[in-house]
Amino acid sequence: MPTTSSPFEYLIVFGIVFVAGVLTSVGFRHYTEKVRREAMSHA
């Protein structure tokens, strides 16, 4: 018999993926700002 996931499990997975996406976006933004500052100081 196939097991079915509860809606609560889907909500937990969605929350984890959402938080991971936010953290990735914030980290990428900080990285690009750092690279931009370093490029401006070396120009």
BAPALUM-442758 format. One record per residue: residue in three letters; chain; x, y, z of N, C-alpha, C in turn. Coordinates in Angstrom, 3 decimals. Layout:
REM residues N
PT;ALA;A;X;Y;Z;X;Y;Z;X;Y;Z
...
This chain:
REM residues 43
PT;MET;A;0.841;-1.179;0.000;0.000;0.000;0.000;0.892;1.250;0.000
PT;PRO;A;0.664;2.174;-0.921;1.490;3.387;-0.944;1.178;4.287;0.251
PT;THR;A;2.210;4.890;0.766;1.998;5.800;1.890;1.729;7.195;1.351
PT;THR;A;0.877;7.913;2.027;0.564;9.278;1.624;1.111;10.229;2.669
PT;SER;A;1.627;11.345;2.211;2.161;12.345;3.118;1.032;13.254;3.586
PT;SER;A;1.136;13.671;4.827;0.112;14.558;5.358;0.358;15.980;4.875
PT;PRO;A;-0.662;16.813;4.864;-0.470;18.214;4.473;0.539;18.930;5.374
PT;PHE;A;0.614;18.517;6.619;1.571;19.132;7.537;3.006;18.859;7.087
PT;GLU;A;3.276;17.670;6.580;4.614;17.356;6.081;4.954;18.212;4.866
PT;TYR;A;3.979;18.422;3.977;4.203;19.302;2.832;4.494;20.727;3.295
PT;LEU;A;3.788;21.179;4.325;4.006;22.518;4.853;5.408;22.656;5.446
PT;ILE;A;5.866;21.633;6.159;7.216;21.656;6.730;8.256;21.715;5.616
PT;VAL;A;8.090;20.888;4.594;9.045;20.884;3.482;9.032;22.220;2.763
PT;PHE;A;7.858;22.789;2.534;7.766;24.096;1.892;8.490;25.147;2.730
PT;GLY;A;8.303;25.122;4.041;8.973;26.079;4.917;10.481;25.952;4.866
PT;ILE;A;10.974;24.729;4.871;12.423;24.506;4.807;12.988;25.022;3.486
PT;VAL;A;12.320;24.707;2.391;12.797;25.152;1.079;12.705;26.675;0.968
PT;PHE;A;11.652;27.266;1.503;11.498;28.714;1.462;12.621;29.402;2.233
PT;VAL;A;12.918;28.926;3.443;13.991;29.503;4.252;15.341;29.317;3.564
PT;ALA;A;15.561;28.162;2.969;16.818;27.933;2.255;16.943;28.907;1.081
PT;GLY;A;15.873;29.168;0.384;15.893;30.122;-0.717;16.180;31.536;-0.248
PT;VAL;A;15.580;31.928;0.862;15.827;33.263;1.411;17.283;33.394;1.822
PT;LEU;A;17.815;32.393;2.512;19.210;32.452;2.952;20.165;32.494;1.753
PT;THR;A;19.864;31.732;0.727;20.697;31.746;-0.472;20.655;33.120;-1.133
PT;SER;A;19.473;33.701;-1.216;19.323;35.017;-1.835;20.076;36.082;-1.047
PT;VAL;A;19.954;36.067;0.259;20.649;37.044;1.098;22.158;36.864;0.988
PT;GLY;A;22.609;35.632;1.033;24.038;35.365;0.918;24.587;35.805;-0.421
PT;PHE;A;23.851;35.547;-1.498;24.300;35.945;-2.825;24.349;37.463;-2.946
PT;ARG;A;23.377;38.140;-2.359;23.372;39.607;-2.401;24.567;40.175;-1.646
PT;HIS;A;24.867;39.637;-0.465;26.027;40.109;0.286;27.323;39.839;-0.481
PT;TYR;A;27.399;38.703;-1.117;28.597;38.363;-1.891;28.784;39.332;-3.054
PT;THR;A;27.704;39.616;-3.795;27.832;40.528;-4.926;28.176;41.940;-4.462
PT;GLU;A;27.648;42.371;-3.333;28.012;43.688;-2.800;29.490;43.724;-2.428
PT;LYS;A;29.991;42.653;-1.842;31.417;42.576;-1.470;32.285;42.639;-2.714
PT;VAL;A;31.919;41.867;-3.746;32.696;41.868;-4.985;32.651;43.247;-5.626
PT;ARG;A;31.502;43.890;-5.610;31.376;45.225;-6.192;32.251;46.239;-5.447
PT;ARG;A;32.245;46.184;-4.111;33.085;47.100;-3.330;34.559;46.871;-3.628
PT;GLU;A;34.984;45.611;-3.701;36.388;45.307;-3.992;36.760;45.754;-5.406
PT;ALA;A;35.869;45.598;-6.350;36.155;46.002;-7.715;36.284;47.528;-7.805
PT;MET;A;35.450;48.249;-7.075;35.511;49.712;-7.083;36.809;50.201;-6.425
PT;SER;A;37.263;49.507;-5.395;38.474;49.962;-4.710;39.725;49.672;-5.541
PT;HIS;A;39.667;48.675;-6.416;40.809;48.335;-7.253;40.794;49.056;-8.600
PT;ALA;A;39.687;49.717;-8.907;39.577;50.391;-10.209;40.284;51.737;-10.206
